[in-house]
Amino acid sequence: MIETDAVIVGAGPCGLFQVFELGLLGLKAEVIDSIRQPGGQCTELYPDKPIYDIPAIPVCSGEELTEALLKQIEPFSCGMHLREEVFVVRKNSDGLFHVETSAGTQFHAKAVVIAGGVGSFQPRQLRVPDAEDFAGKTLHYRVQDPKQFAGKKLAILGGGDSALDWVLELINVAEHITLVHRRDEYRAVPASVAKMRKLVADGKMDVIEKAKATAIDGVSGSIRSLTIQPKEEELVDVAADHVLVFFGLAPKLGPIAEWGLDINRKTINVDTERFETSEPGIYAIGDISFYPGKKKLILCGFHEAALAAFAIKQRIEPDKKVHVQYTTTSPIMHKRLGLAD
C-alpha cells in the first residue's frame, strides 16, 4: 500500500504540472497512466509537432514540453506508474481514498485528481478486411519515425489537422502521396487545406475525395495497394507502400465512468473555485473537466492545476490558511525546490 497525499490519474502535461503545483505546497503525488510514457497526447499523437501557445515559450514540440515538465517536477520525486489503468476508486470511512490499478498497485490517498485528457483514447481503426494483419508494420495510426517513409508511396486517409499536417510534413520525404478523404470539405485549418490544394494543382501529389478505402492488397504485413471506392464511380487501386490513417480518436472514459461522478457526455463537471467534482476529494483538470466557458487548451489546464492544488491543500489541512508564496522570494519554496542550503 502506497501512502500519498494525492493520486493523479493521467501523465499528460496537466497531470505533470499538477505534480509541480502540489509539490510547491509540500504535498506528495503519485501518477498513474495506461500509456507507456509520460506526455499524454503530446507524446502519443504529435511528439514532433510544434506548439506555439505555452506561455513564455515561443515554440516547442510535444516531446520537448513533456521533457521540460518532467525536469520541473524532479525535486518532488513523485511515483510514476505507467502501463497501469485505475480500476478501483473507493472512499473509506475515514474520508480517504483507496485506489487500485490493473497491475494490483494499491494507494491510500487524501485526494484524487483526474487529469485524463480525453480519457482512455484509441485511434479510430480502418475497417477493411484483414487490416489488422498490416497494423504496426505498413498500416499506421500514428507517426513515430517519419524517416521510414523516405522514398515510399504513401496513402494518407483522413481530412482533419493530423492528416493534412502529415501530408505537408512528408511531401518532400515520400516518393508520392495520395490523400483520400470521405468528403470534399476538410476539418483541418484552411491554410493547410490551401497548401494541399496547391500541391495537387502543381502535380506533386494526388487527392481522392468523396471516397473510402474498401480493401488492402499485400502479403506478410507489406502493403502493395489500397482499393478506393469513390462515390458513384469505379473502384480505384492506389499503389502504396504504407497507409497512414487519421480518422481521429475514439475517447472512452473507461472505469472513470463508473465512479459515480457527474458526467457531462465524455467530460466531468467541476466547480471553478476548486475544480472539484461532484464527489468531495476528487478533482478534475485538463480536457476531461467541464465548466461554463471551458476551453480545451494546455495553458488553461495549467491554471486549473494550480487552483486544484490549493483546494487539495485546504482539504488536507482544513484548520490552516493556505497562503500564496512566491517561488522568487519564499525560503519555503526554495527548500521544496531543492534550492536552499
Beta strands, then each sheet from edge to edge (+ up, - down):
strand 1: 2-9
strand 2: 29-33
strand 3: 50-51
strand 4: 60-61
strand 5: 79-82
strand 6: 86-91
strand 7: 97-101
strand 8: 106-114
strand 9: 120-123
strand 10: 139-140
strand 11: 153-157
strand 12: 176-180
strand 13: 206-208
strand 14: 211-219
strand 15: 222-230
strand 16: 236-239
strand 17: 242-245
strand 18: 249-252
strand 19: 263-264
strand 20: 267-269
strand 21: 282-284
strand 22: 289-290
sheet 1: 5+ 2+ 1+ 8+ 7- 6+
sheet 2: 5+ 2+ 1+ 8+ 21+
sheet 3: 3+ 4-
sheet 4: 9+ 18-
sheet 5: 10+ 17+ 11+ 12+ 13+
sheet 6: 14+ 15- 16+
sheet 7: 19+ 20- 22-
end
